[in-house]
Amino acid sequence: GCGVRLPHGDTDALVEAVCRLAARPEECERMGRSARRALVRHYSLSQVAARYYAAMQAAISDAAGQAQRPPRRRGNPVPVPRHHGHSGVADRQGEELI
């Protein structure tokens, strides 16, 4: 691995892990090399750029699909998730209709 897993918020586990790693510099070096390999393999500039490009293309495509839909008429009720004691219908501004 290229790191140490710890339970969230467990400061005792963190202190123990830091002390253990401080006593084992060869393990730190091995983890550092492993982390570098993972970084180069999964997060190269070309890979990150390709992911951003794909995300932007998807956003543009979604926006184009939204633009082709007819807009709702102002004042029409818009369904919202039902909650206990609520009507489940809201106006365009998001205010619940009772």
C-alpha positions in Angstrom: 0.0 0.0 0.0 0.9 3.6 -0.3 -0.5 4.8 3.1 -2.0 3.9 6.4 -5.7 3.5 7.0 -7.0 4.8 10.3 -10.5 5.1 11.8 -11.9 8.6 11.4 -11.3 10.7 14.5 -9.1 8.1 16.3 -6.2 10.3 17.5 -4.7 7.4 19.4 -4.5 5.3 16.2 -2.9 8.3 14.4 -0.2 8.7 17.1 0.5 5.0 17.0 0.8 5.0 13.2 3.1 8.0 13.2 5.3 6.4 15.9 5.4 3.1 14.0 6.4 4.8 10.8 9.0 7.0 12.5 10.7 3.8 13.7 10.6 2.2 10.2 12.0 4.6 7.6 12.3 1.8 5.1 8.6 1.3 5.2 8.0 5.0 4.7 10.3 4.9 1.6 8.4 1.9 0.2 5.1 3.6 0.8 6.4 6.7 -0.9 7.5 4.8 -4.0 4.2 3.0 -4.1 2.3 6.3 -3.8 4.3 7.8 -6.6 3.6 4.9 -8.9 -0.2 5.2 -8.2 -0.1 8.9 -8.8 1.7 8.6 -12.1 -0.5 5.6 -13.2 -3.9 7.2 -12.3 -3.4 11.0 -12.2 -1.1 11.9 -15.1 -1.8 15.3 -16.8 -3.2 13.6 -19.8 -5.5 11.3 -17.8 -6.8 14.2 -15.7 -7.3 16.4 -18.8 -9.3 13.6 -20.5 -11.5 13.2 -17.4 -12.2 17.0 -17.3 -12.9 17.0 -21.1 -15.4 14.1 -20.7 -17.1 15.9 -17.8 -17.4 19.1 -19.8 -18.7 17.3 -22.8 -21.4 15.6 -20.6 -22.3 18.9 -19.0 -22.6 20.6 -22.5 -24.7 17.7 -23.7 -27.0 17.8 -20.7 -27.4 21.6 -21.1 -28.3 21.2 -24.7 -30.9 18.6 -23.8 -32.4 21.0 -21.2 -32.5 23.8 -23.7 -34.6 21.7 -26.1 -37.3 20.9 -23.5 -40.2 23.3 -23.5 -40.1 25.5 -20.4 -42.8 25.0 -17.7 -45.4 27.7 -17.5 -44.9 30.1 -14.7 -47.1 29.3 -11.7 -47.6 25.6 -12.6 -47.1 23.3 -9.6 -43.9 21.4 -9.6 -43.9 18.0 -7.8 -41.5 17.7 -4.8 -40.8 14.7 -2.6 -43.6 14.1 -0.1 -42.9 14.6 3.6 -45.0 13.8 6.6 -47.7 16.5 6.9 -46.8 18.2 3.7 -48.7 18.4 0.4 -45.8 17.3 -1.8 -46.4 20.1 -4.3 -44.4 23.3 -4.6 -44.7 26.4 -6.7 -41.9 27.5 -9.1 -40.0 29.3 -6.3 -39.9 26.1 -4.2 -42.5 27.2 -1.7 -44.8 24.4 -0.6 -48.4 24.6 -1.7 -50.7 23.4 1.2 
